[in-house]
Amino acid sequence: MTIQALQRFTSMVMKLPVHTKSVERNVVLLLLFVLIPVPLAVAADDYTAARRAMVGEIEADVELTSSYIGADELDKRVMKAMGTVPRHEFVPDDIRRYAYENRPLPIGYGQTISQPYIVALMTDLLDPAPGHSVLEVGTGSGYQAAILAELVANVYTIEIVEELGSRATKDLARLGYDNVEVRIGDGYHGWESVSPFDSILVAAAASHIPPPLLRQLKPGGRMIIPVGSRFLTQYLVLVEKSFDGVVKTHQILPVRFVPLTGGHD
């Protein structure tokens, strides 16, 4: 029964003789209680179950790639964040039903929201801590920033596509992520005025590790970045900067990302 139909039924009940009205009113109240909440509860449960299933798929992928990543499980805090953040709020309405599938999805302007497994892995490799300040290059939908915001003190994220950056700003604010600041611009050059950062996450493939980002990474910090061209193999690379400034890189596993764009060479 639709709400409109129920309203018509209620109106009919109110016109019944007095001696039958109390019985029929109880029927209406029962219908209101039983029929109306059910679709809302089912929808909420569907997303909860879908998130849980997504987390299970991430865990399975971690096991499958354990020889690459050097671990058979990710930080429990990261996995809790993956099971908490509503990914469906960061994808276009027309593909929301696919929000919890373990794959990238288009978000417009030639960009994608990353595969949940990759989001979890990149977050884990940063080794985030509650007091950390993190830079993200490539805001996209805002989903990765929301995951980081669950784990660190401050997230600064840069998006070169103005429409995406504006949309992510609104979505993050609407969902209460007030420890995320979004800027429209070329992320290759970082965000010097709020640097240095405990860690940096780059969500687009670069042909090399941008020197400005290395300079803005704190000693003892970590950067995770896909390196490679659009048409050749890309690798997820972990960059570690020692306390004496020595930089070491480690290839983690092959990936596929949209290219880092901007006016840099």
Sequence and secondary structure as in RCSB ss.txt:
>XXXX:A:sequence
MTIQALQRFTSMVMKLPVHTKSVERNVVLLLLFVLIPVPLAVAADDYTAARRAMVGEIEADVELTSSYIGADELD
KRVMKAMGTVPRHEFVPDDIRRYAYENRPLPIGYGQTISQPYIVALMTDLLDPAPGHSVLEVGTGSGYQAAILAE
LVANVYTIEIVEELGSRATKDLARLGYDNVEVRIGDGYHGWESVSPFDSILVAAAASHIPPPLLRQLKPGGRMII
PVGSRFLTQYLVLVEKSFDGVVKTHQILPVRFVPLTGGHD
>XXXX:A:secstr
  HHHHHHHHHHHHTS HHHHHHHHHHHHHHHHHHTHHHHHHHHHHHHHHHHHHHHHHHHHHHHTHHHHT SS  
HHHHHHHTTS GGGGS GGGGGGTTSSS EEEETTEEE  HHHHHHHHHHT   TT EEEEE  TTSHHHHHHHT
TSSEEEEEESSHHHHHHHHHHHHHTT TTEEEEES GGG  GGG  EEEEEE SBBSS  HHHHHHEEEEEEEEE
EES TTS EEEEEEEE TTS EEEEEEEEE   B  SS  
